[in-house]
Amino acid sequence: MRSLLLSLSASRFEPLRRLLLATLLSAVAVAAGGCAGTATQSAGTAPRNIIILFADGTAPVQWDFGKRSSAILRGQTFATTDVVFREGSLGLLSTQPHGPYVTDSAAAASAMSTGHKVENGAVSITPDGKAQTTLMQAAKAAGKRIGLVTSATVYDATPAAFSINARSRRDSQPLVDQYATLRPDVLMGGGADYFLPSTAPGGKRKDGRDVIAEFRAGGHAIARNSAELKAATGPRLLGLFALEDMDFELDRDPAVEPSTAEMTAAALRALAQDSPKGFVLLVENENTDTASHANDAPSLMRALWAFDDAVKVALEFQRRNPDTLVIVTGDHETGGFSPTYAQKDLGSAGSGNRFYAGDEQFRMLERVSMSLGMLREKLGRKPDAAVLDALLEKHFPGFRFDDDLRALLLGGKPLDRNFTYIPHNLVGRMISRQTGFYWGTSGHTSEPVAVGAIGPGAELFRGYQDNTDFGKHLHRLIGR
C-alpha cells in the first residue's frame, strides 16, 4: 500500500491518493478499536444479564422485509434493524453443521449454544457421543438464573439445544425429563403434551408423571393462558399455553396464548427477582421459521413484527439495566426468500408485462387473514375444491388461484422436489405470483445469518464468524 501511495504522488493522482490513504487509516482505526474493545471486555466488563432474541429461520433478507413492512403497514420503526443492528455491533454467522452444507435447527442451535459442531438432528451432543456443556448449563453453574421462551414447544430444537442434551431432537419425553432436572427458573411456550400423563386431556406421557405438578411443587408459578401469565408473580414461572406449537399471529387467540412480547416481559419480571449474579434469557420466535417452510409471506411478516415487539421489550429493560447485553440473531435461513420483480403472466416476457414488489404488494399481504398452516388444517387430508374456493375467497381477498396450482393441490403433488409442504407451498406460490414475494425452497438454505449485539461484550460478535464462535463468546462472557 505504501509503494502504491508513493507512485500516486503526482498532483493529477492526488484525489485518488488521498482516498486510498483515508481508507488505510480508517482500516487501522477500526482494527485498533476492535482490539481495544476485546481487551476491555477481557479486563472485566462482562454483562451481568444476557438476553438472546432468536428468530428461527431468519437471515438479512427477512430482517429487511420486517423493517419495510413495519414502516409501510404499521407506521413503526423496526428495533432489530434500526436500533440493534444500527447502533450495536453487527456480524454474520456461517451456519453449516458437522458434515452437510445445510443445517437443521438442532445442529445450528447446538453450535451456537456449546461452541461445537454437531450432526443434524442432534441436541448438543457431538459425533463422538459426548454431551457438550450448553449455555444454560454453564450459566446455572456460574450462579446465574436461566430462562427459555419460545413460540414452539419448549422441548423443540432451539430451546432444547441451548439447555440440555439428546442424541435426537425427536426424543420429546426424555427432553422434558431433563427440563425437570435442570429446572429453568423460567420456561414458557407450547408443548404441554409431554408434561402431562396420557390420562390427562392432551397428555402424551406413558409413565404417569405430571411434570407440571412437579414444577408447581418446586415453587414455580404455573400459567396456562394469558390471564394467568399476567397474574403470575414471583421469581419462578412455567407457562405452557398450547399442547403443541403456539399459533401464528393470524390465528392466535390472545386470551389463551400471549404474544412473544408479553412472554418476554413476564420472563424479565421473574428473572430480575432474587438475581444477585444476573441471568441468561433465550427468547425464540419459531413462527418465523415455520412460516418460511410454508412459503407463507403474510404469516412471516406478522411473526417478524411480533418478534420485534419483543426486541423492544428487551431494549427497554436494558435501558433501565445497562449492564445487560442484548443479542438479536437467527440460526439459519429458511425458504430462500427472495422478493423480486416478476411477469404479471406468461403472455409476454417484455418489461411492459412486469411488476415490482412494492407498497401495493405489501398491502395485499396485509389483507390475508389466515395462515397457510390453518388453511391446511381446514382443508384436511383430502382437500375439497368447493371448500378450498370458499377459504381462498374469504381469507385471501384479491388473489386468484391458477389452474396449474389448483391441479397440484387437489392431486396432492408438490411444486418440485425441494417443496414438500402441501398445500402450503402451492398457495404460497399463488401469493408469490401476484406480489413478487417468491421462495426458492420449502427447506433451509446455507445463507449466513446476521447477529446484532448491543451492550457490554457486544464487540465480540462483530465480523464474519462461524456459528461455533457465537457459542464460545457466550461461554466466555459468563466466565465458564
N, C-alpha and C positions, 0 to 999 in steps of 0.2 A: 504493500500500500504506500509506504514512504517513497519508493522509487517512482511509483506512478504519479504521486503528488508533485514530485520534483520535475518530472517530464512535462507536467501541465502548467509549469510556472509562467509560461508566456502569457502576455496580457489577454490574448484572444481566448485563452482557455481558463481565465481567472474564475468566471462563474462556475464552471464545472469543478475546478479545483476546490473552491470554497464549499460546494455541495458535498464532495467526497470527504473533505476534512470534517465538516459538520456531522456527516454520517458516522465517521470513525469515532469522533469524540462522544457522540450520543451512545454508540455501542459500548464504549469503555465505561461510560457513566452508568448505563443500565447494568452491566456486569458487576461493577463495583457496588451498586446499590443492592443487587441480588445477594452478593457475598456478605454485605453488611447486615442485610435482613436475616440471613441464615445464622450469622454469628450471634446476632441479638437474640434470636429465638433459642439457640443452644445455651445462651447465658441465663435463661430462666424466665422467658416471657411466655411460657406455655399457657394456653387458655384454661380457665377454671371449668368452663362449661363448653361442650361441643354439641352443636345441632347440625345434623346432616339431613338435608332435604333432598329426596331422591325420587326423581320422576322416571320410572322404569320405561325403557324403550325410547328415550328422548335424547336427541343429538341437536346440533346447532339449527338445522332446518326446522325442527319442531319448536325450538325456543323462539325463532323469528316469527313463525306462524302464530304463536301465542301472543307475542308482542303486537303484531299488526292487527290481529283480530280483536284484541282487547281495546286498542285505540279506536278502531272503527265502530265496533258494536257496543262496547261498554263505556267508551269515553274515559278509560282508565289507563294509567301507566302500568307497565309490567315490571314488577320489582325485580324479578330474576335478571332481566337484561339491563334495566335502567338503573338499578342500584348495585346488585351483587357483581354482575359482570363488568359494569362500567366503572364502579368506584373501588372494587376489590381487586384481587389477583385473579387472572384468567388463564386457564390452561386447557390442554387437550389430553385425553387418555386413549391409548390404544386398548382394544378390548378382547384380544384373542385369548382363548383358553389353552390348556395343555392339549396339544395335538392339532385339532382342526383350526381353520382360519376364522370361522364364525362361531361365536359363543352362544350359550344359553344363559338364562338369568342366574342359575345357581352357580355356574363357574365364574361368571363376571362378578357377582356379589362376593363370592368366596375370596377371589383375588383382592378385592377392594377392602375386605374385612381382615384378612390374615396376612396379606403380602406374599402369598404363594399361589402359583398356578395349580388349578385342579382340572379334572376332566369334566366335560359337560354332564350335568345331572348330579354331580357330587356336591355335598354341602360341607365345605371347609375341611375336606379330607383329601390329602394329596395322593397321587397314584401309587405311592409306596404303602398306602394304608394308614398313614399317620394322621391323627386328628390334630390340626393346627389350632393354635390359640386364636379365638375370634376376638373382634374388637370389644364386644360386650363382656366376654370373659375376662379380658385384660383390664377393662375399665372397672369391673367389680372387684378384681384382685387389688387394684390401686386405691380402693376405697371410695370410688365414685358411684353414684346412683345411676341406674340404667333404665332406658325406656325405649319401646318399639311401638310404632304406629303405622298402620297400613290400611289401604282400602281393599286389599286382598284378604285371604285367610292369614291369620297370624303365623301359621306354620308354612306359608308359601316360601318360595326360594329366597327372596331377598331378606326378609326379616330373619329367617332361619339361618342363612349363611353368615349374617352379622352377629349371631349369638350362640349357635350350637353346632353340632357336627352330626353328619349322617352319610352313609355311602350313597344314598339315593334321596333326592328331593321328594319322591313319592311315598316315603315312609311316614305318612301323616301322623299316625298314632304314636310311634316312637319319638317323633319330633315334639309332640305335645308333652310326652312324658319328660323329655329333657327340659322343657319350659317349667314344668312342675318342680324340677330340681334346681334349675338356675334361678327361678323365681324373680323375673324382672320386676322392678318397682312399678313400672307402668307397662301394660301390654294391651293394645287396642286394635280392633279391626273386625274382620269376619272370621268364620271358622269355628263357631260354637259346636259344630257336629262332633268333632273329635275331643271335645272337652266333656261331652255328655255320654252316659251309658245308652245302649241301644233301647233300653226300656223307657227312656225319656223321649218326648216328641223331637224328631230330627236327629237324635243321638246315634252315633255310629260305633262307639266303643264296645268291644266284645268282652272286656274284663270287668264290667260293672262299676268302674270308677267314675265318680263325678268330680272332675278336676276343678270345675267352677267352685264347688263347695270346698274343696281343699284350699283354693286361693282365698276364699272368704274366711275360712278358719285361720288362715295365716295372717289375717289383718288387711287384706285388700278390700276396698270398696268395689262393689260389682255394679256395672251399668249394662243394661241390655237394650236401652233406647235413648233417644236424645234427652228426654226429661231427666232420666236417671243420671246421665252424664253431667248435665248442668247442675244437678243437686249434689253430686259427689264432692266430698271434701276429704282432707287427709292426704298423707304422703304416698299411699299405695293404691293402685287402681287397675282393675281388669275390666275392659269394655269389649263385649262381644255383641255385635249389632246385626249379625246375619249368620245363618247356619253355614254358608259357604262364602263366596266373594260378596263384597258390598256392591251396590248398584251403581250404574253410571249416573251422572248428574241429570240426564234427560229422564231417567226412570226413578230416581231416588225419592222416597217419602221422607221429608225432613223431620217428621215426628218420630220416625223409627230409627233412621240412620243419620247420624251427624255428618257434617261436612269434614273434609280434611283439615280445614282451618279450625273448626270447633274442637276436633280431637287434639290438634296441636296445642291450642290454648289450654285445654284441660290437662294435657300431659305436662306442660310447663308449670302450671299451678301446682301440680302434685310433686314434680321433681325438685322444684325450688325449695320445698319444705324439708327440714331436717337434712340439710345437704352441706355439711362442713367442707367437703372436698369437691363439691360440684357434681356434675352429671354429664352423661353422654346420651343423646336422644337421636334416634333414627326415625324420620317421617317419610314414608313412601306413599306415593300415589301410583298404584298399579294400573289404574284405568287408562293412563296414557299408553301403556304397552298393549293392553287388551284391545283398545280401540284401534290401534295401528295394525294389529294382527287381522282385525276385521275390515281394515281399509275404511274405517268409519271416521271421516273427517269432522262431521259435526260433533261427535262424541269426544274426539281428540281435542277439539277446540275448547270445549267446556271443561274437560279434565285438566287442561293446562291452566285455565282460569282458576279452577278450584285449587290446584296446586299453588299457583302464585298467591292466592289469598293466604295460604298457609305460610308462604315465604314472608309475607308482610307481617304476620303474627310473630314470626321468629325475629325479624328485624326490629320490631317494637320491643320485644324482650331484650334484645341486645342493646338497644338504645338506653334502656334502664340498667343494663348489666354489661358494661363494656368489656368485661373480662371473658366474654363469650365469643367463640368462633362459630360463624355461620357458614356452612358449605352447601352449595347447590350443584347437583350433578345428576347424571343418569348412568346406566350400566352398559347400554348398547343402543343402537338404533334399530327400530322395528318398522318394517313396511317399505323401506326405500322410498320415503315420502318425497314427492317432487312436484310442487306447484309449478305450473308452466303455462305456455300458450298452446292452443290446440285448434284443430279444424272444427267448425260447427257441425259438419257432417262429412261424409266421404265423397260428396259430389264434385269437389274441386280441391286441389292441393294448393291453390293460389292464396296469396296473402289477403285477398278480399273475403275469403271464407274463414278467416282466422279470428279468434278472440283471445284475450289475455286475462288470466286470473286477476281479479281486482275487487274493488269495493262491492260491486253488484253481486259478484260470486260469493263473497263473504256473507252478504245478506241472504242469499239463497241457503247457505248452511244454517244460518240462524233460524230459519223458518222450519227446519226439520225438528220434529217433536218426539221422536222415538229412536233409541239406539238400535243398531243392527243386531245386537245380541237379543234384545227384546223382540225384534221383528222375527228372528229365527224361532224364539220361544212361542210366539203367537202362531207361526206357520206350522209348527210341528214337524215331524219326520217326513210326512208326505204332503208337501205343500199343495193347496188347492188354488187354482187360478183366480177364482172369484174372491177368496179371502185375501190373496196377495194384492189384487187390484184395489180392494177396499182399504187395506192398510196403507198402500202407497198413496192413494188419493188423500187420505186423512192426515198422514204424518209426514209426507214428503211432497208438499204442495209445490206445483210448478215444475216438477220433474216428470220425464217420460221414460218408460222402461222399454228399451229397444227390443225388437223381436229376437235377436240372437241371444241376448242375455236372458230373456224370458224362457227360451227353449232350454238353455243350460240349467237354469234354476229348477224348472219343473221336472227336468230329467235327472237332477241330482249330480250334475257334472261340473267340474271346475273350469276356470278360465284357462289354466295352463298348469304345468307340473309344479310350479312354485306358488300356486294359490290353492290352499287346502281348506279354507273356511267357506263352507257352503251353507246358506245362501249369501253370507255376509259380503264376500268379495265381489259377487255379481251385482248386488245392489250398490256396493261401494263404487264399482265401475260405472254404474249409471250416474252417480254423483260426479265422478271424475269427468266423464264426457261432457257434462253440462256446466262444470265450474272450472275445470283446469287443475283441480287438486288430484293429481294422479299418484299411483302407487306402483312400485316395481316388484313387490312380492307380498306374501302374507307372513313371511318369516322375518328373522333378524338379518342384519347386514353387518359388514365389517367397518362401517364408518366410525371414526373416532368420536368420542363424546366430549362435551365441554364440562369443565369443572370451574366454578367460581367460588372464591372464598373471601370473606371479609371479617376482620377481627384478628386477635393475636394468633400468630402462626400461619396466616394466610399466604405468605410468600412461598411457603414450601410447595404449594400447588400450582405455581406458575410454570408455564412452558409445556412442551410436548413430552409426556411421560407415559410409562406403562401403567396399567391398572394396578399392578402389584405395588408400584411406588405409592399410590394413594393409601393403601393399607399400611405400608411401612411408615409413612408420615404420621398417620393417626396413632399408631403404637408409640412412636417417638414422642408425640405430643402429650400422651397420658403417662409417659415415663415407664413403659413396660417393654 
